[in-house]
Amino acid sequence: MKIGILGTGNVGQTLGAKLLSLGHDVMLGSRQAGNEKAVAWVQQHGGTAREGSFTDAAQFGELLIVATMGTGTIAAVEQAGAANAAGKTVIDLTNPLDFSQGMPPQLFVGVTDSLGEQVQRALPGAHVVKTLNLVNVAQMIDPASANGGGEPDMFLCGDNAEAKQQVTELLQQMGWRRITDLGGIKEARATEPFVLLWVRYGIIHNTWTHAMRF
């Protein structure tokens, strides 16, 4: 499958490498084609690794992943283009975190809305699925690596059943077994604030490899 990733940071690069290893074609997208980090990533991985702009990645991908900083998410998906995402599954793993006052961060979206819903409104023809926003990228691609071992839980939510099934299958490829469908995209109002607890646990215990099990 062709997968376009919006974001060239550690999350986008690590997820992209994992997806390449699973046999997918991946394009990393940034504000402009030729992004230094994306070019280096392509040179490192070769094969079916590509890079381009947000628009290029959205056009390329049969499935899209939004892996930007929360504060840049809406600008990124708007640049990607609603028409380019129409009819496609879009995985949103971002969090509405504001680090302007330092650690711990605050949410810049309240509980009467969510960043996941904002992404869906910006891409009205796409099928947005919120997931993977409660773990470090190392656990995204290898859930068994979480502190304490075992099998952590992952949640997803979105308005399209077929898109959620597609995302579930992709999560299973990356090793996730305990996956709970919470319902529509509005359930992101519950999962996004939960990341504040994840951050505070990390600060207190000086670890970022933890995940949750219920």
Helices and strands as residue ranges (DSSP letters): E 2-6, H 10-21, E 25-30, H 36-45, E 49-53, H 54-60, E 63-66, G 70-72, H 73-80, H 82-85, E 89-92, E 97-98, E 106-107, H 115-122, E 127-131, H 137-141, G 143-145, E 153-158, H 161-173, E 178-183, G 185-187, H 188-205
